[in-house]
């Protein structure tokens, strides 16, 4: 797995997301978490995010900086405050709520 930076577009410079996904190799949960996260980002944050994937089998020392205790773990670095979600990220609603992402096209009025 490699870092997958995605450039922000001009229209969304102030609404930019920095996400870091901690995994341990190519386990089923790690692969699922990355696939799910990429899908959500493309649906809800298109052009407004940077995703960094950190494989702790390759760089175990990086777990300490974000206090990673379980894997896979997603860390939202920006916007602040920092938020973390543990697991394969298969529950889209839980991930969106956990990251405080409003679904694309959603409105607050009916």
C-alpha atoms as a printed R data frame, in Angstrom:
    type eleno elety resid chain resno       x      y      z
1   ATOM     1    CA   UNK     A     1   0.000  0.000  0.000
2   ATOM     2    CA   UNK     A     2   1.200  3.460 -0.758
3   ATOM     3    CA   UNK     A     3   0.310  7.016  0.099
4   ATOM     4    CA   UNK     A     4  -2.470  8.318 -2.095
5   ATOM     5    CA   UNK     A     5  -2.384 12.129 -1.998
6   ATOM     6    CA   UNK     A     6  -5.254 13.841 -3.739
7   ATOM     7    CA   UNK     A     7  -4.918 17.510 -4.590
8   ATOM     8    CA   UNK     A     8  -7.535 19.969 -3.430
9   ATOM     9    CA   UNK     A     9  -9.459 21.836 -6.087
10  ATOM    10    CA   UNK     A    10  -9.717 25.615 -6.068
11  ATOM    11    CA   UNK     A    11 -13.399 25.534 -5.145
12  ATOM    12    CA   UNK     A    12 -12.857 23.724 -1.851
13  ATOM    13    CA   UNK     A    13  -9.570 25.040 -0.410
14  ATOM    14    CA   UNK     A    14 -11.130 25.911  2.941
15  ATOM    15    CA   UNK     A    15 -12.983 22.585  3.206
16  ATOM    16    CA   UNK     A    16 -10.015 20.216  3.048
17  ATOM    17    CA   UNK     A    17  -9.542 16.873  4.789
18  ATOM    18    CA   UNK     A    18  -6.336 15.117  5.823
19  ATOM    19    CA   UNK     A    19  -6.903 11.458  6.615
20  ATOM    20    CA   UNK     A    20  -4.450  8.825  7.759
21  ATOM    21    CA   UNK     A    21  -5.300  5.124  7.661
22  ATOM    22    CA   UNK     A    22  -3.154  2.803  9.774
23  ATOM    23    CA   UNK     A    23  -3.066 -0.813  8.595
24  ATOM    24    CA   UNK     A    24  -0.908 -3.893  9.156
25  ATOM    25    CA   UNK     A    25  -0.118 -5.471  5.828
26  ATOM    26    CA   UNK     A    26  -2.732 -6.818  3.446
27  ATOM    27    CA   UNK     A    27  -5.133 -8.350  5.966
28  ATOM    28    CA   UNK     A    28  -8.787 -8.669  4.969
29  ATOM    29    CA   UNK     A    29  -9.790 -5.887  7.377
30  ATOM    30    CA   UNK     A    30  -7.022 -3.567  6.180
31  ATOM    31    CA   UNK     A    31  -7.910 -4.081  2.516
32  ATOM    32    CA   UNK     A    32 -11.626 -3.604  3.255
33  ATOM    33    CA   UNK     A    33 -10.975 -0.459  5.293
34  ATOM    34    CA   UNK     A    34  -8.953  1.116  2.483
35  ATOM    35    CA   UNK     A    35 -11.522  0.208 -0.180
36  ATOM    36    CA   UNK     A    36 -14.395  1.523  1.939
37  ATOM    37    CA   UNK     A    37 -12.562  4.736  2.789
38  ATOM    38    CA   UNK     A    38 -11.647  5.440 -0.830
39  ATOM    39    CA   UNK     A    39 -15.280  4.917 -1.838
40  ATOM    40    CA   UNK     A    40 -16.576  7.328  0.830
41  ATOM    41    CA   UNK     A    41 -13.947  9.936 -0.033
42  ATOM    42    CA   UNK     A    42 -14.777  9.792 -3.729
43  ATOM    43    CA   UNK     A    43 -18.496 10.105 -2.957
44  ATOM    44    CA   UNK     A    44 -18.342 12.833 -0.313
45  ATOM    45    CA   UNK     A    45 -14.949 14.594 -0.454
46  ATOM    46    CA   UNK     A    46 -14.015 14.471 -4.121
47  ATOM    47    CA   UNK     A    47 -10.947 16.647 -4.707
48  ATOM    48    CA   UNK     A    48 -10.953 17.883 -1.113
49  ATOM    49    CA   UNK     A    49  -8.886 15.290  0.702
50  ATOM    50    CA   UNK     A    50  -5.472 13.780  1.138
51  ATOM    51    CA   UNK     A    51  -5.278 10.149  2.207
52  ATOM    52    CA   UNK     A    52  -2.110  8.691  3.663
53  ATOM    53    CA   UNK     A    53  -1.941  4.938  4.237
54  ATOM    54    CA   UNK     A    54   0.579  3.826  6.855
55  ATOM    55    CA   UNK     A    55   1.495  0.152  7.016
56  ATOM    56    CA   UNK     A    56   2.670 -0.530 10.555
57  ATOM    57    CA   UNK     A    57   4.449 -3.706  9.443
58  ATOM    58    CA   UNK     A    58   6.752 -1.426  7.445
59  ATOM    59    CA   UNK     A    59   6.866  1.566  9.836
60  ATOM    60    CA   UNK     A    60   5.807  0.417 13.321
61  ATOM    61    CA   UNK     A    61   7.310  3.502 14.964
62  ATOM    62    CA   UNK     A    62   4.628  5.688 13.342
63  ATOM    63    CA   UNK     A    63   1.898  4.186 15.556
64  ATOM    64    CA   UNK     A    64   3.076  6.152 18.564
65  ATOM    65    CA   UNK     A    65   2.485  9.610 17.070
66  ATOM    66    CA   UNK     A    66  -1.273  9.108 16.730
67  ATOM    67    CA   UNK     A    67  -1.495  6.685 19.679
68  ATOM    68    CA   UNK     A    68  -2.671  3.764 17.561
69  ATOM    69    CA   UNK     A    69  -3.735  0.810 19.685
70  ATOM    70    CA   UNK     A    70  -5.758 -1.217 17.167
71  ATOM    71    CA   UNK     A    71  -5.790 -1.649 13.422
72  ATOM    72    CA   UNK     A    72  -7.112 -0.678 11.031
73  ATOM    73    CA   UNK     A    73  -7.551  2.817 12.466
74  ATOM    74    CA   UNK     A    74  -8.572  5.911 10.544
75  ATOM    75    CA   UNK     A    75  -7.377  9.257 11.887
76  ATOM    76    CA   UNK     A    76  -8.835 12.556 10.709
77  ATOM    77    CA   UNK     A    77  -6.007 15.064 11.171
78  ATOM    78    CA   UNK     A    78  -7.690 18.040  9.472
79  ATOM    79    CA   UNK     A    79 -10.140 19.591 10.067
80  ATOM    80    CA   UNK     A    80  -9.558 19.655 13.792
81  ATOM    81    CA   UNK     A    81 -10.400 18.215 16.247
82  ATOM    82    CA   UNK     A    82  -8.632 14.947 15.512
83  ATOM    83    CA   UNK     A    83 -11.042 12.026 15.270
84  ATOM    84    CA   UNK     A    84 -10.389  8.268 15.139
85  ATOM    85    CA   UNK     A    85 -12.409  5.332 13.869
86  ATOM    86    CA   UNK     A    86 -11.317  1.729 14.382
87  ATOM    87    CA   UNK     A    87 -12.365 -1.156 12.149
88  ATOM    88    CA   UNK     A    88 -12.948 -2.010  8.507
89  ATOM    89    CA   UNK     A    89 -15.078  1.131  7.951
90  ATOM    90    CA   UNK     A    90 -17.909 -0.951  6.466
91  ATOM    91    CA   UNK     A    91 -20.685  1.057  8.158
92  ATOM    92    CA   UNK     A    92 -20.855  4.177  5.983
93  ATOM    93    CA   UNK     A    93 -23.200  6.091  8.274
94  ATOM    94    CA   UNK     A    94 -20.941  5.454 11.276
95  ATOM    95    CA   UNK     A    95 -17.879  6.602  9.334
96  ATOM    96    CA   UNK     A    96 -19.552  9.766  8.038
97  ATOM    97    CA   UNK     A    97 -20.872 10.657 11.489
98  ATOM    98    CA   UNK     A    98 -17.540  9.785 13.121
99  ATOM    99    CA   UNK     A    99 -15.631 12.019 10.717
100 ATOM   100    CA   UNK     A   100 -18.358 14.702 10.757
101 ATOM   101    CA   UNK     A   101 -18.826 14.498  6.988
102 ATOM   102    CA   UNK     A   102 -22.157 15.608  5.614
103 ATOM   103    CA   UNK     A   103 -23.252 13.376  2.747
104 ATOM   104    CA   UNK     A   104 -23.021 15.023 -0.672
105 ATOM   105    CA   UNK     A   105 -26.314 16.561 -1.715
106 ATOM   106    CA   UNK     A   106 -27.820 16.335  1.770
107 ATOM   107    CA   UNK     A   107 -29.942 19.160  3.107
108 ATOM   108    CA   UNK     A   108 -31.085 19.995  6.588
109 ATOM   109    CA   UNK     A   109 -34.620 21.016  5.550
110 ATOM   110    CA   UNK     A   110 -37.422 18.876  4.157
